[in-house]
Amino acid sequence: MKNDLSALSDLAPTRRQLLGLGLVFAGAAALNVVPGFELLASAQAAAPPAAQKIADHFSAVKSMSGEFVQFGPKGEQTGGKFFLERPGKIRFNYDGASNFRVISDGRSVAIFNKKLNTSDLYPLSKTPLKLLLDDRIDLSGDRVKSVKEEDDLTTIQLSDKSVFGNARITMMFDPKTYDLRQWTITDAQGKDTTVMIFNTKEGVSFAPDTFAIDYTANRELNTKTR
């Protein structure tokens, strides 16, 4: 994806926005982004072959970096750089003085706010990010809640109630290049956070500590702040 976006706001994301990005991750609602969004007749219905082909193509992208812009539930806008490595690893470095970081090391998702000296930790397996970062995006079974195919956009909505409750993730792909354009995560309260990615590069290598989480420092910090 090579499109350019205008300069981003330098406002730091709120704690809720970070939780939206890192946990239940993105602002227009998915239903507004894609007019005429159509639910599958049955949650058990098989995804269209074209949709699975797109998902397989994205799953084959084992590493990626680029820039992102995030829109919160009230239209709040922030941005920065991201780094992705399958399975399970992603990092978001936010612009701005607060120096926010969201990191998944394949096991946990950590949310750092260096300005406030806080660090929150959550199991990756309990977040919709797991579906995005799996080795393979599997569209079989009742994970698929909807698929919409249009000339310029293929939209796939997934959820897994047994893992992360009523949250869901909606991914939007270019049907010609199979590029992931954006995703929206809707939390249990129905609030949407949308992440658009651009200037991406695939097949990149990262330093060994790119996705590292310092569990000892996290534990010590949270012990001190209780």
Secondary structure, 3 states (H helix, E strand, C coil): CCCCCCCCCCCCCCHHHHHHHHCCCCCCCHHHHCCCCCECCCCCCCCCHHHHHHHHHHHCCCEEEEEEEEECCCCCEEEEEEEEECCCEEEEEECCCCCEEEEEECCEEEEEECCCCEEEEEEHHHCCHHHHHCCCCCCCHHHEEEEEECCCCEEEEECCHHHHCCCEEEEEECCCCCCEEEEEEECCCCCEEEEEEEEEEECCCCCCCCCCCCHHHHHHHHHHCC
